[in-house]
């Protein structure tokens, strides 16, 4: 589920969802605002997948939270 496999396309993997989320990050913003800008994409599908993608991005050091706002590092 994190990486693409023969049954999970790159767009449906958490890495692919994380890449989509990163493309829509415009400076520092709240998680709610970011969710509202990406919820139209069928690859993300649910808030749970969105949060899992954010967790992955945080774990690999691509995003961070400062003063309650999410931003790229």
C-alpha positions as CSV (number, residue, x, y, z in Angstrom):
1,X,0.0,0.0,0.0
2,X,2.9,2.4,0.6
3,X,4.7,1.5,-2.6
4,X,3.2,0.5,-5.9
5,X,2.9,-3.2,-6.6
6,X,1.4,-5.3,-9.5
7,X,-2.0,-4.9,-7.9
8,X,-1.6,-1.2,-6.7
9,X,-1.0,1.4,-9.3
10,X,1.5,4.2,-8.6
11,X,-1.3,6.8,-8.3
12,X,-3.2,4.7,-5.7
13,X,-0.1,4.0,-3.5
14,X,0.5,6.2,-0.5
15,X,3.7,7.5,-2.2
16,X,1.6,8.5,-5.2
17,X,-1.0,10.2,-3.1
18,X,1.7,12.0,-1.1
19,X,3.2,13.3,-4.4
20,X,-0.3,14.6,-5.4
21,X,-0.7,16.3,-2.0
22,X,2.8,17.9,-2.3
23,X,1.9,19.4,-5.7
24,X,-1.0,21.2,-4.1
25,X,0.9,22.6,-1.1
26,X,1.2,26.3,-1.6
27,X,3.3,27.6,1.3
28,X,2.1,27.0,4.9
29,X,-1.5,26.1,5.3
30,X,-3.8,24.2,7.6
31,X,-4.6,20.5,7.1
32,X,-8.2,21.4,6.5
33,X,-7.4,23.8,3.7
34,X,-5.1,21.3,2.0
35,X,-7.8,18.6,2.4
36,X,-10.4,20.8,0.7
37,X,-8.0,21.4,-2.2
38,X,-7.3,17.7,-2.9
39,X,-10.5,15.9,-2.0
40,X,-11.7,16.1,-5.6
41,X,-9.1,13.6,-6.7
42,X,-10.3,10.0,-6.8
43,X,-6.8,8.7,-6.0
44,X,-7.1,10.1,-2.5
45,X,-10.6,8.8,-2.0
46,X,-10.9,9.2,1.8
47,X,-9.6,11.4,4.6
48,X,-7.9,8.3,6.1
49,X,-5.7,7.9,2.9
50,X,-5.0,11.6,3.0
51,X,-3.8,11.4,6.6
52,X,-1.7,8.3,5.9
53,X,0.0,10.1,3.0
54,X,0.7,13.1,5.3
55,X,2.1,10.7,7.9
56,X,4.4,9.2,5.3
57,X,5.5,12.6,4.1
58,X,6.2,13.6,7.7
59,X,8.1,10.4,8.4
60,X,10.5,10.9,5.5
61,X,11.0,14.5,6.4
62,X,9.3,16.3,3.5
63,X,6.7,18.2,5.5
64,X,6.6,19.6,9.0
65,X,4.1,21.4,11.2
66,X,5.0,24.8,12.6
67,X,2.5,26.9,14.6
68,X,-0.3,24.6,13.5
69,X,0.4,25.0,9.8
70,X,1.7,22.3,7.5
71,X,4.6,23.3,5.2
72,X,7.3,21.7,3.0
73,X,10.7,21.5,4.6
